[in-house]
Amino acid sequence: MTSACPCGATDARGKPLALAACCGRYLDAGQAAPDAQALMRSRYSAFVLGRVDYLRATWHPGTCPADVAPVPGTKWLGLQVRSHRVLDATHAEVEFVARYRVGGRAVRLHERSRFVNEQGRWLYVDGDLQ
């Protein structure tokens, strides 16, 4: 059985997309995310799967922290994309809520993230917590 993509994306019938047909294209096949929303979803999946290499590769070098590793023991619970707004050809924003549990404590991360497209690749720049 094929595993569902951690980002929670579904097809037109509401059936969960498989990782390979969704974020796996970007995480494993090296395909560039076509827009900021796809990049944000794939970055969420990378957090779930512990793919620090992908997180670093998709973070703008001007804002990427030295340590991007997820907190050990984090259990990711779900992602909800609230909006995707294209500002111009190279800038976009994605508002999302990611839920996770760490150390027995539930956390709700609500962020409006900024993305930039450089040389045909979308990169996460930063975000404002909501």
N, C-alpha and C positions, 0 to 999 in steps of 0.2 A: 504494500500500500504506500502511496506517495504521501509525504508529509505536507500539511498545509503551510503556507507561508506565514511566518510570525507576524507580518504587518497586518494580517486580517483582511486583505483585499479579497473581493468576491467577483465572480463572473456575472453576466447579465441575469442569470437565474438565481443569484444569491448563494451559489455554491462556492466554498473557499477555494482560492487558487492554490495550486501546488507551488512550493518554493521554486522549483526549476522554471516554472512558467511565469513567475512573478519576480521577486527580488533576487533570486538565484542567477538570473541573467546578468545582473550587475555585480553581485558578490563573487560569483565563481567563473562566469564566462568573460568577464572583462568588458562587457558592453556598457557604454556610457548611458546613464539615466537620461531620458529624453526631456525631462523637465524637473523643476524643483520639487514637486510633490513626489515623483517617483524616487528622487534621490533621498528625500526625507524618509519615505517608507523603507527604502533599502538600508538607511542608516539605523532605523529602529531595529530592523531585522539583524543587522550587524551587532547591535548591542545585545540582543537576545542570544545570538549565537557566539558571542565572545570574539568577534572578528575585528580585533584592534587594528589590523593591517588596513582593512577597508575604511574604518573610521578615520584613521590618519590620512589616507589617500584622498578622502573626500572632504577634508576639512581645509579651509583656506589657510595657506602657510602663514599668513599674517596674524591669524587669531588662534591657531592650533596650540593647545597647551602641551607641555612636555609629556604629561601622563594622560592618556585618553582611555586607559583601561577601566572597565566597569567595576563598581564596588563588588568585591567577592560576596557570594551568597545572595545576590540580587535575583529575584524571581519576577520576570516581566509578565504582566497580566493582560495587557491589551493596548491598542492604539486607536484613537479616533482622530481623523483629519477633519478639522472644522472648516478650514478655507484654504484656498490656493489662489493667490493673487499675483498676476504677472504685472510688474511695474513698467518694464520696457524689455527690449530684446535680450538684455543681459542681467536683469535683476528681477527677483521674485520674492514673495513672502509666503510662508505656510504656517497656519495656526493649527496646533494639534494638542491633544491631551494624551499623555502616555501614563499608564498606571503600572506600578510595580510594588513589590514588597521586599523589604530588606530588614534583617534583624527582627522579624515579626511585626514590623511597622508598615502600614500601607502608606504609599506616597502617590500623589497625583501631580504630575508635571504638566503644567499648562504653559505653552510657550508660543510666541510669534517669532518664527525663525526667519532670518534673512539669508538669501542665497545669491550667488553671482555666477555667471557663465563666463569662463575664461578658456579661450582656445577650444571651444566646443564641448567643454565639460562643466557641469554644474558642481559648485562647491558650497558647503555650509560655511557661512561667515560667523554669525552670532545670533543671539535671540534675546527677547525680552520676556521674562516670566510674567504671566498674567495672574 
